[in-house]
């Protein structure tokens, strides 16, 4: 039986009086492309932060690659093969694209600078941005910055001597937010393509509101609302489901259970 890469067991999380996760279970398996969707403010990004170890649940158990995570990940600690691509890319404005992508390797690895530049060039090629390493974030478009953020998340897994013992799990927080349709398509294509590279990505989760991104990058959807995963199933089934929250969400109607 295949073991899940990620597992929530009776996980709860609240911020003040707001319940974000209410005693939920979740399993993510190798090879899956999972979309975490739901209304704004429902706590989708919190799911990613709990998985990444940036936020600790109030109760319940979180397992990554079969290892239980206790508390949050401290600086320098092994994050168990989880990489996050942040919504705003989180690039350093004063560093070049090359320096941004290789930042962790320049600071923490023993690789010579020339080797790191070679890995950065490979990562840029994978995300469709060859030859852009000498530019600064202010000199590239929003869509390109999103792809640079993805290159940074995968660069350490390109070299087998650096790749984590555990397969890499990628998590995307609104990767196409604020992009025009063409730029969104480019980012969506990269997300799908990267998962095919051996050792780069074993599975991914993506938080998004964009319908094109849901359709083009996910095979499975979990719908979060009022602290519960209200629906969990194949993406193509979600669009034909008679579940009230799905029907309202995809139609954009103000009438229904989502308030």
C-alpha positions as a Markdown table, in Angstrom:
| # | Residue | x | y | z |
|---|---|---|---|---|
| 1 | Unk | 0.0 | 0.0 | 0.0 |
| 2 | Unk | 1.3 | 3.4 | -1.0 |
| 3 | Unk | 2.1 | 5.7 | 2.0 |
| 4 | Unk | 0.9 | 9.3 | 1.8 |
| 5 | Unk | 3.5 | 12.0 | 1.4 |
| 6 | Unk | 1.4 | 14.3 | 3.6 |
| 7 | Unk | -1.1 | 13.3 | 6.2 |
| 8 | Unk | -3.3 | 15.3 | 8.5 |
| 9 | Unk | -5.0 | 13.5 | 11.4 |
| 10 | Unk | -7.7 | 15.4 | 13.3 |
| 11 | Unk | -5.9 | 18.7 | 12.7 |
| 12 | Unk | -7.3 | 21.9 | 14.1 |
| 13 | Unk | -6.1 | 25.5 | 13.9 |
| 14 | Unk | -7.7 | 28.8 | 14.9 |
| 15 | Unk | -6.6 | 32.4 | 15.0 |
| 16 | Unk | -8.4 | 34.1 | 17.9 |
| 17 | Unk | -12.1 | 33.2 | 17.6 |
| 18 | Unk | -11.8 | 32.3 | 13.9 |
| 19 | Unk | -11.7 | 28.5 | 13.3 |
| 20 | Unk | -9.5 | 27.8 | 10.2 |
| 21 | Unk | -9.2 | 24.0 | 10.4 |
| 22 | Unk | -11.7 | 22.0 | 12.5 |
| 23 | Unk | -10.6 | 18.5 | 13.2 |
| 24 | Unk | -9.7 | 17.7 | 9.6 |
| 25 | Unk | -8.1 | 14.7 | 7.9 |
| 26 | Unk | -6.1 | 14.9 | 4.6 |
| 27 | Unk | -3.8 | 12.6 | 2.6 |
| 28 | Unk | -1.6 | 13.6 | -0.4 |
| 29 | Unk | 0.0 | 10.8 | -2.3 |
| 30 | Unk | 3.0 | 10.6 | -4.7 |
| 31 | Unk | 2.3 | 11.9 | -8.2 |
| 32 | Unk | -0.8 | 14.0 | -7.1 |
| 33 | Unk | -1.5 | 17.5 | -8.3 |
| 34 | Unk | -3.9 | 18.9 | -5.7 |
| 35 | Unk | -5.8 | 22.2 | -5.8 |
| 36 | Unk | -6.8 | 23.7 | -2.5 |
| 37 | Unk | -9.8 | 25.9 | -3.3 |
| 38 | Unk | -12.5 | 27.8 | -1.4 |
| 39 | Unk | -13.8 | 31.3 | -0.6 |
| 40 | Unk | -11.4 | 34.1 | 0.3 |
| 41 | Unk | -10.4 | 34.0 | 3.9 |
| 42 | Unk | -11.3 | 30.3 | 4.4 |
| 43 | Unk | -7.7 | 29.4 | 5.4 |
| 44 | Unk | -6.3 | 27.8 | 2.3 |
| 45 | Unk | -2.9 | 29.4 | 2.7 |
| 46 | Unk | -2.9 | 28.2 | 6.3 |
| 47 | Unk | -3.1 | 24.6 | 5.0 |
| 48 | Unk | 0.2 | 25.2 | 3.1 |
| 49 | Unk | 1.8 | 26.9 | 6.1 |
| 50 | Unk | 1.0 | 24.0 | 8.4 |
| 51 | Unk | 2.4 | 21.5 | 5.9 |
| 52 | Unk | 5.6 | 23.6 | 5.4 |
| 53 | Unk | 6.0 | 23.8 | 9.2 |
| 54 | Unk | 5.6 | 27.6 | 9.3 |
| 55 | Unk | 2.5 | 27.3 | 11.5 |
| 56 | Unk | 1.9 | 24.7 | 14.1 |
| 57 | Unk | -1.6 | 23.2 | 14.5 |
| 58 | Unk | -3.4 | 23.6 | 17.8 |
| 59 | Unk | -4.2 | 19.9 | 17.9 |
| 60 | Unk | -4.0 | 16.8 | 15.8 |
| 61 | Unk | -1.0 | 15.2 | 14.0 |
| 62 | Unk | 0.8 | 16.2 | 10.8 |
| 63 | Unk | 3.0 | 13.7 | 9.0 |
| 64 | Unk | 5.4 | 14.5 | 6.2 |
| 65 | Unk | 7.0 | 11.5 | 4.5 |
| 66 | Unk | 5.7 | 9.4 | 7.4 |
| 67 | Unk | 7.5 | 11.5 | 10.0 |
| 68 | Unk | 5.5 | 13.4 | 12.5 |
| 69 | Unk | 6.1 | 17.1 | 12.6 |
| 70 | Unk | 6.1 | 18.6 | 16.1 |
| 71 | Unk | 5.8 | 22.4 | 16.3 |
| 72 | Unk | 7.3 | 24.5 | 13.5 |
| 73 | Unk | 10.4 | 24.2 | 11.4 |
| 74 | Unk | 13.3 | 26.2 | 12.9 |
| 75 | Unk | 15.9 | 28.0 | 10.8 |
| 76 | Unk | 18.4 | 25.6 | 9.4 |
| 77 | Unk | 16.2 | 22.5 | 10.2 |
| 78 | Unk | 15.4 | 20.0 | 7.5 |
| 79 | Unk | 11.9 | 20.9 | 6.2 |
| 80 | Unk | 11.4 | 17.2 | 5.1 |
| 81 | Unk | 11.5 | 18.0 | 1.4 |
| 82 | Unk | 8.8 | 20.7 | 1.3 |
| 83 | Unk | 9.3 | 23.8 | -0.9 |
| 84 | Unk | 7.0 | 26.8 | -1.1 |
| 85 | Unk | 6.5 | 29.2 | -4.0 |
| 86 | Unk | 5.0 | 32.3 | -2.4 |
| 87 | Unk | 2.3 | 34.5 | -3.8 |
| 88 | Unk | 4.4 | 37.6 | -4.1 |
| 89 | Unk | 7.5 | 35.6 | -5.2 |
| 90 | Unk | 9.4 | 37.0 | -2.2 |
| 91 | Unk | 12.5 | 37.9 | -4.2 |
| 92 | Unk | 15.3 | 40.2 | -2.9 |
| 93 | Unk | 15.2 | 43.4 | -4.9 |
| 94 | Unk | 18.9 | 44.1 | -4.4 |
| 95 | Unk | 19.9 | 40.7 | -5.8 |
| 96 | Unk | 20.0 | 39.5 | -9.4 |
| 97 | Unk | 17.8 | 36.6 | -10.6 |
| 98 | Unk | 20.9 | 34.4 | -10.4 |
| 99 | Unk | 21.6 | 35.4 | -6.8 |
| 100 | Unk | 17.9 | 35.0 | -5.8 |
| 101 | Unk | 17.6 | 31.5 | -7.2 |
| 102 | Unk | 21.0 | 30.4 | -5.7 |
| 103 | Unk | 20.6 | 32.3 | -2.5 |
| 104 | Unk | 20.4 | 29.2 | -0.2 |
| 105 | Unk | 23.1 | 27.4 | -2.0 |
| 106 | Unk | 25.5 | 30.3 | -1.9 |
| 107 | Unk | 24.9 | 30.7 | 1.8 |
| 108 | Unk | 24.7 | 27.1 | 3.1 |
| 109 | Unk | 26.2 | 24.7 | 0.6 |
| 110 | Unk | 29.9 | 24.0 | 0.0 |
| 111 | Unk | 29.5 | 24.1 | -3.8 |
| 112 | Unk | 31.9 | 26.4 | -5.7 |
| 113 | Unk | 30.2 | 29.5 | -7.2 |
| 114 | Unk | 30.6 | 28.2 | -10.8 |
| 115 | Unk | 28.7 | 25.0 | -10.0 |
| 116 | Unk | 25.9 | 27.0 | -8.3 |
| 117 | Unk | 25.6 | 29.1 | -11.4 |
| 118 | Unk | 25.3 | 26.0 | -13.6 |
| 119 | Unk | 22.5 | 24.7 | -11.4 |
| 120 | Unk | 20.8 | 28.1 | -11.5 |
| 121 | Unk | 21.1 | 28.1 | -15.3 |
| 122 | Unk | 19.5 | 24.7 | -15.4 |
| 123 | Unk | 16.6 | 25.9 | -13.2 |
| 124 | Unk | 16.1 | 28.9 | -15.4 |
| 125 | Unk | 15.9 | 26.7 | -18.5 |
| 126 | Unk | 13.3 | 24.4 | -16.8 |
| 127 | Unk | 11.1 | 27.4 | -16.1 |
| 128 | Unk | 11.5 | 28.9 | -19.5 |
| 129 | Unk | 13.8 | 31.9 | -18.6 |
| 130 | Unk | 17.2 | 31.1 | -20.0 |
| 131 | Unk | 19.6 | 34.0 | -20.1 |
| 132 | Unk | 17.9 | 36.2 | -17.5 |
| 133 | Unk | 20.2 | 35.5 | -14.5 |
| 134 | Unk | 21.9 | 38.9 | -14.6 |
| 135 | Unk | 18.6 | 40.9 | -14.4 |
| 136 | Unk | 17.1 | 42.3 | -11.2 |
| 137 | Unk | 13.5 | 41.6 | -10.1 |
| 138 | Unk | 12.5 | 45.2 | -11.1 |
| 139 | Unk | 13.6 | 44.5 | -14.7 |
| 140 | Unk | 11.3 | 41.5 | -15.3 |
| 141 | Unk | 7.6 | 41.1 | -15.5 |
| 142 | Unk | 5.3 | 39.8 | -12.7 |
| 143 | Unk | 4.9 | 36.4 | -14.5 |
| 144 | Unk | 8.6 | 36.1 | -14.9 |
| 145 | Unk | 9.1 | 36.8 | -11.2 |
| 146 | Unk | 6.6 | 34.0 | -10.4 |
| 147 | Unk | 8.7 | 31.6 | -12.5 |
| 148 | Unk | 12.0 | 32.8 | -10.8 |
| 149 | Unk | 10.3 | 31.9 | -7.5 |
| 150 | Unk | 9.6 | 28.4 | -8.8 |
| 151 | Unk | 13.2 | 28.1 | -10.0 |
| 152 | Unk | 14.4 | 28.9 | -6.5 |
| 153 | Unk | 12.2 | 26.2 | -5.1 |
| 154 | Unk | 13.6 | 23.5 | -7.3 |
| 155 | Unk | 17.3 | 24.4 | -7.8 |
| 156 | Unk | 18.5 | 22.3 | -4.9 |
| 157 | Unk | 16.9 | 19.2 | -6.3 |
| 158 | Unk | 18.5 | 19.4 | -9.7 |
| 159 | Unk | 21.9 | 18.0 | -8.5 |
| 160 | Unk | 21.6 | 14.4 | -7.2 |
| 161 | Unk | 24.3 | 15.2 | -4.6 |
| 162 | Unk | 22.1 | 18.0 | -3.2 |
| 163 | Unk | 18.7 | 16.5 | -3.6 |
| 164 | Unk | 16.9 | 15.8 | -0.4 |
| 165 | Unk | 16.6 | 12.2 | 0.8 |
| 166 | Unk | 12.8 | 12.8 | 0.7 |
| 167 | Unk | 11.1 | 13.6 | -2.6 |
| 168 | Unk | 10.4 | 17.3 | -3.1 |
| 169 | Unk | 6.8 | 18.4 | -2.4 |
| 170 | Unk | 6.1 | 21.8 | -4.0 |
| 171 | Unk | 3.4 | 24.1 | -2.8 |
| 172 | Unk | 2.1 | 27.2 | -4.7 |
| 173 | Unk | 0.2 | 30.0 | -3.1 |
| 174 | Unk | -1.8 | 31.8 | -5.7 |
| 175 | Unk | 0.9 | 31.5 | -8.4 |
| 176 | Unk | -1.2 | 33.2 | -11.2 |
| 177 | Unk | -2.8 | 35.9 | -9.1 |
| 178 | Unk | -2.7 | 39.3 | -10.8 |
| 179 | Unk | -1.4 | 38.0 | -14.1 |
| 180 | Unk | -2.9 | 38.4 | -17.5 |
| 181 | Unk | -4.3 | 35.3 | -19.3 |
| 182 | Unk | -1.1 | 34.8 | -21.4 |
| 183 | Unk | 1.2 | 35.1 | -18.4 |
| 184 | Unk | -1.0 | 32.8 | -16.4 |
| 185 | Unk | -0.8 | 30.2 | -19.1 |
| 186 | Unk | 3.0 | 30.4 | -19.2 |
| 187 | Unk | 3.1 | 29.9 | -15.4 |
| 188 | Unk | 0.6 | 27.0 | -15.5 |
| 189 | Unk | 2.6 | 25.3 | -18.2 |
| 190 | Unk | 5.7 | 25.5 | -16.1 |
| 191 | Unk | 3.9 | 24.1 | -13.1 |
| 192 | Unk | 2.8 | 21.1 | -15.1 |
| 193 | Unk | 6.2 | 20.6 | -16.8 |
| 194 | Unk | 8.4 | 20.8 | -13.7 |
| 195 | Unk | 6.5 | 17.9 | -12.0 |
| 196 | Unk | 7.7 | 15.6 | -14.9 |
| 197 | Unk | 11.4 | 16.1 | -14.1 |
| 198 | Unk | 12.8 | 13.1 | -12.2 |
| 199 | Unk | 13.6 | 14.0 | -8.6 |
| 200 | Unk | 12.5 | 17.7 | -8.9 |
| 201 | Unk | 8.9 | 17.3 | -7.7 |
| 202 | Unk | 7.0 | 14.2 | -6.4 |
| 203 | Unk | 3.7 | 16.0 | -5.8 |
| 204 | Unk | 2.3 | 19.5 | -5.5 |
| 205 | Unk | -0.5 | 21.5 | -3.9 |
| 206 | Unk | -1.7 | 24.7 | -5.3 |
| 207 | Unk | -3.9 | 27.4 | -3.7 |
| 208 | Unk | -5.8 | 29.3 | -6.4 |
| 209 | Unk | -9.0 | 31.1 | -7.3 |
| 210 | Unk | -8.2 | 31.2 | -11.0 |
| 211 | Unk | -10.5 | 28.8 | -13.0 |
| 212 | Unk | -7.9 | 28.3 | -15.7 |
| 213 | Unk | -5.3 | 27.4 | -13.1 |
| 214 | Unk | -7.6 | 25.0 | -11.4 |
| 215 | Unk | -8.5 | 23.3 | -14.7 |
| 216 | Unk | -5.0 | 23.2 | -16.2 |
| 217 | Unk | -2.8 | 22.4 | -13.2 |
| 218 | Unk | -4.9 | 20.1 | -10.9 |
| 219 | Unk | -6.1 | 16.5 | -11.0 |
| 220 | Unk | -7.7 | 16.6 | -7.6 |
| 221 | Unk | -9.6 | 19.3 | -5.6 |
| 222 | Unk | -10.1 | 19.7 | -1.9 |
| 223 | Unk | -12.7 | 22.5 | -1.1 |
| 224 | Unk | -12.1 | 24.2 | 2.3 |
| 225 | Unk | -15.0 | 26.1 | 3.9 |
| 226 | Unk | -15.9 | 26.8 | 7.5 |
| 227 | Unk | -13.0 | 24.8 | 8.8 |
| 228 | Unk | -13.8 | 21.6 | 6.9 |
| 229 | Unk | -12.8 | 20.0 | 3.6 |
| 230 | Unk | -16.4 | 20.1 | 2.2 |
| 231 | Unk | -15.5 | 18.2 | -1.0 |
| 232 | Unk | -12.5 | 16.0 | -2.1 |
| 233 | Unk | -12.3 | 14.4 | -5.5 |
| 234 | Unk | -11.1 | 14.6 | -9.2 |
| 235 | Unk | -11.1 | 18.0 | -10.8 |
| 236 | Unk | -13.2 | 17.0 | -13.7 |
| 237 | Unk | -15.9 | 15.7 | -11.3 |
| 238 | Unk | -16.0 | 18.9 | -9.4 |
| 239 | Unk | -17.4 | 20.8 | -12.3 |
| 240 | Unk | -20.3 | 18.4 | -12.7 |
| 241 | Unk | -20.9 | 17.8 | -9.0 |
| 242 | Unk | -24.3 | 18.7 | -7.5 |
| 243 | Unk | -22.6 | 19.7 | -4.2 |
| 244 | Unk | -24.0 | 23.1 | -3.3 |
| 245 | Unk | -20.7 | 24.8 | -2.4 |
| 246 | Unk | -19.1 | 23.7 | -5.6 |
| 247 | Unk | -22.0 | 24.8 | -7.7 |
| 248 | Unk | -22.1 | 28.2 | -6.0 |
| 249 | Unk | -18.3 | 28.7 | -6.2 |
| 250 | Unk | -17.9 | 27.9 | -9.9 |
| 251 | Unk | -21.0 | 29.8 | -10.9 |
| 252 | Unk | -20.1 | 32.9 | -8.8 |
| 253 | Unk | -23.7 | 33.1 | -7.5 |
| 254 | Unk | -24.4 | 35.1 | -4.4 |
| 255 | Unk | -27.1 | 32.6 | -3.5 |
| 256 | Unk | -26.1 | 29.5 | -1.7 |
| 257 | Unk | -24.4 | 28.1 | 1.4 |
| 258 | Unk | -21.3 | 30.3 | 1.0 |
| 259 | Unk | -21.9 | 33.5 | 2.8 |
